[in-house]
């Protein structure tokens, strides 16, 4: 009983500290394949194989009541502490190479995610790419503004030059 309580407390802490949680079914994967998956997501998440009943208790204790229906069969959770998009991409890519891994759903930003929504999350570009695009767009708009501010005095100078030429002629 004490080990179950400790496991529930540990899982609850992981739920509370995670940016997102992605639920998978790993039925049929070997220990080596699970180790490879853990290695792939290690930078942004931890991957834990858990008992469904203990997971339900820990999730409910953490205020996350979204996994009750999906917790059936051999389940494992990716507790995301970094970039949720990178973890979703890693899970998707791993599932393509190992079809026995099934993403069943998730929890992100206070909301339940279906398997399809986790797939859409995986289709997003990484945080770094989005930031680079935003920086590029800002740089382009600043460059355009600088050209506009330089064009006003130049066109005014040309207009004054033409006016002066008319007056001299």
N, C-alpha and C positions, 0 to 999 in steps of 0.2 A: 504493500500500500504506500509506503514511504517513497519508493522509487517512482510509482505512478504520480504521486503528488509533485515530486521533483521534476519529472518530465513535463507535467502540465505547466508548472511554474516557468520552466525553461522555454517551452513553446509560447506561453503567454508573453513572456518578455520579448521573444523574437517577433511576435505579431505586433507588439506595441512599438518596437524600435525600427520596424521595416517601413520603407517608402511604399513598397508594394509587395504583394504575395501572389505567386502564380502557382496554381494547383495542376499537378500532372499525374498521369497514371503510367507506371513504368513496367507493367506486366510483361514478362518475357525478356527484359534486358539483363545482361550479365553484370556481374560485379565490376568487371573491367570497363564495360560501357558506361555504367553509372559513375565510375571514377573519372572517365574521360569527360562526361558531362559536368561533373563538379569542377574539374580543371578549367573547362571552357567558360564557366560563369563565375569563377572564384573572385575575380576583380570587383564585381558588382553585387554578388549575392552568395548566399550559402544554400545548399540543397540538402534537405533532410527527409529521410524516409520515416514516416510516422504512423502510429496506429490511429485509425479513423476516429474512434471514440475519444481518445485523448486530445486529438486535434480539435474536435467539435467543442469539447469543454474549454480548451485553452482559447480558441477563437471567440467563443461566447463570453468568456471572462474578460477578454480584451475589447469587447464591444463590437466584434466583427461577426455578424450573424448571416454570412452569405454562402458558406460552404456546406451547409447541412445536406442539400440535395446531391451535390457532386461528390461527397465523401463516400464512395463505394468502391470496393476493389482495392488493389494495392496503390496507395496514394503517396505522393511525395510533394513537398512544398519547396519552392524557391523563394527564400526570404531576401528581398532586394534591399540592399543598403546603399546602392549607388544608382547607376543609370538604368531605369526600368526598361527603356527602349532597347538598350544593348542586351539585357537579359532575355527579353522577349525574342529578339533576333536570334540569339544563341540557341534558345529552346527550339525555335522554328527550324533553324538550320540543322540542329541535331536530329530533330524529328524527321526531316527530309532524308537524312542518311540512315536513321534508325526508326523505321515506321512504327515500332512497338511503343515508342514514347508518344503519349497523347496529352496535349494541353487541354485541360478540362474547363479552366476558367481562372479567375483571379480577383484580386482586390487592389484597387489603385485610387488614390486621392479620395478616400471615403466612399467609394462606389464599387459595387460588384461588377465584374467584367465577365462576359460570356467568352467562350473559346474563340468566337469570331472577332470579338473586340480585342482580345489579346493578339490575334493575328493582325488586326489593323494597327495596333500599337507597334508590332514588329515591323510594319511597313513604313513607319515614320523614319525620317532621317535622324541620325544621332544628334545629340545636343550640340556637339562641336560643329557639325555641318550647319545646323540651323543658326547658331551664333555667327558663324563665318558669313552665311548668307545675309543675316541682318546687318552685320558690320559692312559688308559690301554695298548693301542698299543705302545705308547711311552715308557711306563715303561717296557714292554716286550722287546722292541728293546734295551733299555739301559741295561737291565739285561743280554741279550744275548751278548752285547758288553763287559760288565764287565766280563762275563765268558770267552770270547775270550781273553781278555787282561790278565786274570789270568792264562789261559791255556798255553799261550806262555812261560812265565818264568818257569812254572812247567815242561813243556815238554823239555825245554832247560836244566833244571837242571837234569832231568832223563837221557837225552842224554849224558851230561857231566859225570854223575855218571857211566853210562855204559862204556864210553870211558876210564875213570879212572880205572875201574875194568879190562878192557882188557889190559891196559898197565901194571897193577900190575901182571897180570897172565902170 
